[in-house]
Amino acid sequence: MTIDWRKTVAAIWRPRKGYLRVIESVDQIKLDQLIGIDDQKAQLIRNTERFIAGSGANNALLWGSRGTGKSSLIKAILNAFSEEGLRLIQVDRNDLVELPEIVDDIRALPQRFIVFCDDLTFESGEASYRALKSVLDGSIEEPPANVLIYATSNRRHLLPETMSENREARLVGDDLHLGDTTEEKLALSDRFGLWLSFYPVNWQGYLEIVDSYFADYDGDRKALHEAAKLFAMTRGGTKNGRAARQFFNTYF
């Protein structure tokens, strides 16, 4: 199926049928709804603006604690810049072997594409990340000017790290030389020119996010906060943006 990218804002790769499915209803989250990540927002906005303008821009890795707004920020970026020609294609980790072909089909188009890889982590021995390395910056062909990869991960280097890898490091004079295993892992994350770190919020930050969802609430705000804390504690003490939204869905 041929997609009319003049009208289509986003699509997702469906491996069983081997095609991009148009997303008819995109999550409408806005940048101003994301609380407590102002610096990360500013950096990703600036990078995206440069990308749309045809200036130098970097692939971005958003890494850190779960539920802290990494995926939501990328979706909000799409909503903020879709009218300026920004488009998004979501590709799951297990489908990255298809990524070079997907990129081939869009590299000559006038729109600017973000390839969105959510929850991007690999296990030791997994080979699919090599397709991602190739698209990022590892092929004889120059990367397309109209494609960037924005990925989220709980791991900074995308692959698991073990104590045994540290033992491979050695000193040569005053220089520390990392082991081959560590170098291989760093070779992937190093291809992302923009790293954005996301950290857990404290109770105050959690309640600020809750208040953003309940902006029009005219009831007892103190009681609301106590209910929000109880909700988080019943979920193992998880206090983040995802928990705040789930509380809103439950309480409202």
matplotlib code that plots the C-alpha trace (Angstrom):
import matplotlib.pyplot as plt

x = [0.0, 1.3, 1.1, 0.3, 2.7, 1.2, -1.9, -0.5, 1.3, 2.4, 2.6, 3.7, 5.5, 3.4, 5.8, 3.4, 1.9, 5.1, 3.7, 3.4, 0.0, -1.3, -2.1, -5.5, -5.7, -2.4, -2.0, -2.6, -0.4, 1.1, 4.5, 3.0, 1.4, 4.8, 5.9, 9.4, 11.4, 11.9, 15.6, 15.0, 12.1, 14.2, 17.0, 14.8, 12.8, 16.0, 17.3, 14.0, 13.8, 17.3, 16.3, 13.2, 15.2, 17.8, 20.5, 22.7, 20.7, 21.4, 19.8, 18.5, 18.6, 16.2, 17.2, 16.4, 13.7, 10.5, 7.4, 9.3, 8.0, 10.5, 7.9, 5.4, 8.0, 8.6, 4.9, 4.5, 7.3, 5.4, 2.2, 4.1, 5.8, 3.6, 2.2, 5.8, 6.3, 7.5, 6.4, 6.9, 7.3, 7.4, 9.4, 9.6, 13.0, 12.3, 11.6, 14.8, 16.1, 13.5, 14.8, 17.1, 14.3, 11.9, 14.4, 15.1, 11.4, 11.3, 14.8, 13.8, 10.6, 10.2, 8.9, 11.2, 10.9, 11.5, 11.9, 10.6, 12.1, 10.4, 11.9, 15.0, 17.1, 19.1, 20.3, 23.8, 24.3, 21.3, 22.2, 19.3, 21.0, 23.5, 20.7, 20.2, 23.9, 24.0, 21.2, 22.6, 26.0, 27.6, 27.0, 28.9, 25.9, 25.5, 22.6, 19.5, 19.1, 15.4, 15.5, 16.5, 16.1, 14.6, 14.8, 13.9, 15.5, 16.0, 19.6, 22.1, 24.2, 21.2, 22.9, 23.4, 26.6, 28.4, 31.3, 33.4, 33.5, 35.3, 38.0, 38.8, 39.9, 43.7, 46.1, 48.5, 50.7, 48.3, 45.4, 42.6, 41.7, 38.3, 37.8, 36.4, 33.0, 32.5, 33.7, 31.1, 28.3, 29.5, 29.6, 25.8, 25.0, 27.8, 25.9, 23.2, 24.6, 22.0, 21.6, 18.8, 18.7, 15.4, 15.4, 12.8, 10.7, 10.2, 6.8, 6.6, 7.3, 4.8, 2.0, 2.9, 2.2, -1.0, -2.1, -1.5, -4.0, -6.5, -6.1, -9.8, -10.5, -12.4, -12.6, -10.3, -6.8, -5.2, -7.5, -6.7, -3.0, -3.4, -5.4, -2.7, 0.0, -2.0, -2.5, 1.3, 2.1, -0.3, 1.7, 5.0, 5.7, 5.9, 5.6, 6.1, 4.2, 2.7, 1.4, -0.1, -2.0, -3.2, -4.4, -6.3, -7.9, -9.0, -10.0, -11.6]
y = [0.0, 3.4, 6.1, 9.6, 11.4, 14.8, 13.7, 11.0, 12.1, 8.7, 5.0, 1.8, -1.2, -4.4, -7.3, -10.1, -8.3, -6.6, -3.1, 0.3, 0.8, 4.4, 5.6, 7.3, 8.5, 9.9, 10.4, 14.1, 14.8, 18.3, 19.6, 21.8, 18.8, 17.3, 18.5, 18.4, 17.7, 21.2, 20.8, 17.6, 19.3, 22.3, 20.2, 17.9, 20.8, 22.6, 19.4, 18.9, 22.5, 22.2, 18.9, 20.5, 23.5, 21.2, 22.1, 19.8, 17.6, 14.4, 11.1, 11.1, 8.6, 9.3, 7.0, 6.6, 5.5, 4.1, 6.3, 9.6, 10.9, 9.7, 8.3, 11.0, 13.7, 12.1, 12.0, 15.6, 16.6, 15.0, 16.9, 20.2, 20.0, 17.8, 20.9, 21.8, 18.5, 16.3, 12.6, 9.6, 5.9, 3.5, 0.4, -2.1, -3.6, -7.0, -5.5, -3.5, -5.9, -4.2, -0.7, -0.3, -1.1, 1.2, 4.0, 3.3, 3.9, 7.4, 8.8, 10.7, 12.2, 15.9, 15.3, 14.9, 11.6, 10.5, 6.7, 6.0, 3.0, 2.7, 0.7, -0.1, -2.7, -5.6, -8.8, -10.2, -12.0, -10.4, -9.4, -7.2, -4.1, -4.2, -3.1, -0.1, 0.7, 0.6, 3.1, 5.3, 5.7, 2.4, 1.9, 2.9, 4.9, 8.4, 8.6, 10.2, 13.9, 13.5, 10.7, 10.8, 8.1, 9.0, 6.0, 5.5, 3.0, 2.2, 1.5, 4.1, 1.8, -0.2, -3.5, -5.2, -4.5, -6.9, -6.8, -9.2, -6.6, -4.2, -6.7, -6.5, -2.9, -2.3, 0.6, 1.4, 4.1, 6.6, 5.7, 3.4, 1.0, -0.6, -4.3, -5.4, -6.3, -2.8, -1.1, -3.1, -1.9, 1.7, 1.6, 1.6, 4.2, 6.5, 6.8, 8.9, 12.4, 13.6, 11.8, 13.0, 11.6, 11.1, 10.6, 9.5, 12.3, 12.8, 13.1, 16.9, 16.3, 13.5, 15.7, 18.5, 16.1, 15.0, 18.6, 19.1, 16.4, 17.9, 21.5, 22.1, 20.1, 22.2, 19.7, 19.2, 19.4, 17.9, 14.9, 14.5, 14.5, 11.9, 9.7, 10.1, 9.1, 6.0, 5.0, 5.2, 3.3, 0.5, 0.1, -0.5, 3.2, 4.0, 7.8, 9.0, 10.6, 7.2, 6.6, 10.1, 9.5, 6.2, 7.8, 10.4, 7.7, 5.9, 8.8, 11.2]
z = [0.0, -1.0, 1.7, 0.8, 3.3, 2.4, 4.4, 6.7, 9.9, 11.3, 10.4, 12.2, 10.7, 10.8, 10.2, 9.7, 6.7, 5.8, 5.4, 7.0, 8.5, 8.6, 12.1, 11.9, 15.4, 16.8, 20.5, 20.9, 23.8, 23.8, 24.9, 27.6, 29.2, 30.0, 33.5, 35.0, 31.9, 30.6, 29.7, 27.8, 25.9, 25.0, 23.6, 21.6, 20.2, 19.1, 17.5, 15.6, 14.5, 13.0, 11.3, 9.7, 8.6, 6.9, 9.3, 11.2, 13.6, 15.6, 16.1, 19.7, 22.5, 25.4, 28.2, 31.9, 34.3, 33.1, 33.0, 33.0, 29.7, 27.1, 24.7, 25.4, 24.5, 21.1, 20.4, 21.5, 19.2, 16.3, 17.2, 17.5, 14.1, 11.9, 10.1, 9.2, 7.4, 10.2, 10.0, 12.2, 11.6, 14.5, 14.2, 17.0, 18.1, 16.7, 13.3, 12.9, 10.3, 8.0, 8.8, 5.8, 3.4, 5.1, 5.0, 1.3, 0.5, 2.2, 1.6, -1.6, -0.2, 0.7, 4.2, 7.3, 9.0, 12.6, 12.9, 16.4, 18.3, 21.7, 24.6, 22.6, 24.4, 23.2, 24.8, 24.6, 21.3, 19.6, 16.1, 15.0, 16.4, 13.5, 11.1, 13.4, 13.4, 9.7, 9.3, 12.0, 10.5, 9.5, 5.8, 2.7, 1.7, 3.3, 5.8, 4.3, 5.1, 5.7, 8.3, 12.0, 14.6, 18.0, 20.4, 24.0, 26.4, 30.0, 29.3, 28.4, 26.2, 25.0, 25.8, 29.2, 31.0, 33.2, 35.7, 33.6, 30.8, 33.1, 33.6, 29.9, 30.3, 30.5, 30.9, 28.1, 29.6, 31.0, 28.6, 29.6, 26.7, 27.0, 26.2, 22.8, 24.3, 25.8, 22.6, 20.6, 22.9, 22.9, 19.1, 18.9, 21.5, 20.3, 17.0, 18.8, 18.8, 21.3, 24.7, 26.9, 30.5, 32.4, 36.2, 38.7, 40.3, 44.0, 45.7, 44.9, 41.3, 41.1, 42.6, 40.2, 37.4, 39.0, 39.3, 35.6, 34.9, 37.4, 36.4, 36.5, 39.7, 42.2, 45.0, 48.0, 46.6, 49.7, 49.6, 46.0, 46.7, 49.5, 47.1, 44.4, 46.9, 48.0, 44.4, 43.8, 47.0, 46.0, 42.9, 44.6, 45.3, 41.6, 41.3, 37.7, 34.9, 33.8, 37.3, 37.5, 34.2, 35.4, 38.7, 36.6, 34.5, 37.7, 39.9, 37.4]

ax = plt.figure().add_subplot(projection="3d")
ax.plot(x, y, z, "-o")
ax.set_aspect("equal")
plt.show()
